Amino acid sequence: MNWKDRIEVNPAVLVGKPIIKGTRISVELILDRMADGWSMEDVLTSYPHISREDVLAALSFASELFKEETFVAVGKVTA
C-alpha cells in the first residue's frame, strides 16, 4: 500500500498535521486510539467515514516516518 494515496498535509486543516485525505481525522488520532488498545474494528465503528485502507495507510505513514528520521527519543524511553 502506498500511504501517499490516502494521507495528506494541509496547513488549513488541523494546523498541518497529517490527516486522512478528505477528513479531519489525523494520523495521530488513529495512532493514539490504537495505542489505547482499540482494534481496527473499534476505529472503523467510531469513524465510519474512513476505511480499513485509511487506517493501514496511517500506520504505514508512521512506520515510514520512524525509518527515515534520525532521532531517538531517549528521554521518552528512559523516563
LINVENUR-V656624 format. One record per residue. N is the residue number from 1. RES is the residue in three letters. SS is DSSP state (a for helix, b for strand, c for the rest). PSI is psi in degrees with one decimal (* if undefined). Layout:
# LINVENUR-V656624
<<N | RES | SS | PSI> <N | RES | SS | PSI>>
This chain:
# LINVENUR-V656624
<<1 | MET | c | 138.6> <2 | ASN | c | 106.7> <3 | TRP | a | -23.6> <4 | LYS | a | -19.9> <5 | ASP | a | -16.6> <6 | ARG | c | -14.0> <7 | ILE | b | 137.9> <8 | GLU | b | 161.4> <9 | VAL | b | 121.4> <10 | ASN | c | 112.9> <11 | PRO | c | -21.0> <12 | ALA | c | -6.5> <13 | VAL | c | 123.0> <14 | LEU | a | 40.5> <15 | VAL | a | 30.9> <16 | GLY | a | 12.8> <17 | LYS | c | 148.7> <18 | PRO | b | 131.7> <19 | ILE | b | 164.0> <20 | ILE | b | 127.9> <21 | LYS | c | 135.0> <22 | GLY | c | 8.4> <23 | THR | c | -179.5> <24 | ARG | c | 22.6> <25 | ILE | c | 116.1> <26 | SER | b | 156.0> <27 | VAL | a | -40.6> <28 | GLU | a | -44.1> <29 | LEU | a | -46.0> <30 | ILE | a | -45.7> <31 | LEU | a | -42.0> <32 | ASP | a | -45.0> <33 | ARG | a | -43.9> <34 | MET | a | -34.7> <35 | ALA | a | -27.2> <36 | ASP | c | 0.0> <37 | GLY | c | 3.9> <38 | TRP | c | 142.4> <39 | SER | c | 170.3> <40 | MET | a | -44.3> <41 | GLU | a | -39.9> <42 | ASP | a | -46.4> <43 | VAL | a | -47.1> <44 | LEU | a | -33.4> <45 | THR | a | -40.8> <46 | SER | a | -27.5> <47 | TYR | c | 72.5> <48 | PRO | c | -12.5> <49 | HIS | c | 2.9> <50 | ILE | c | 162.9> <51 | SER | c | 169.5> <52 | ARG | a | -41.6> <53 | GLU | a | -34.5> <54 | ASP | a | -44.2> <55 | VAL | a | -43.8> <56 | LEU | a | -36.8> <57 | ALA | a | -40.4> <58 | ALA | a | -43.3> <59 | LEU | a | -41.0> <60 | SER | a | -41.8> <61 | PHE | a | -49.4> <62 | ALA | a | -41.2> <63 | SER | a | -45.8> <64 | GLU | a | -39.0> <65 | LEU | a | -45.7> <66 | PHE | a | -29.4> <67 | LYS | a | -32.3> <68 | GLU | a | -27.2> <69 | GLU | c | 150.7> <70 | THR | c | 13.6> <71 | PHE | c | 157.7> <72 | VAL | c | 126.7> <73 | ALA | c | 67.1> <74 | VAL | a | -41.7> <75 | GLY | a | -35.6> <76 | LYS | a | -37.8> <77 | VAL | a | -36.7> <78 | THR | a | -7.0> <79 | ALA | c | *>>
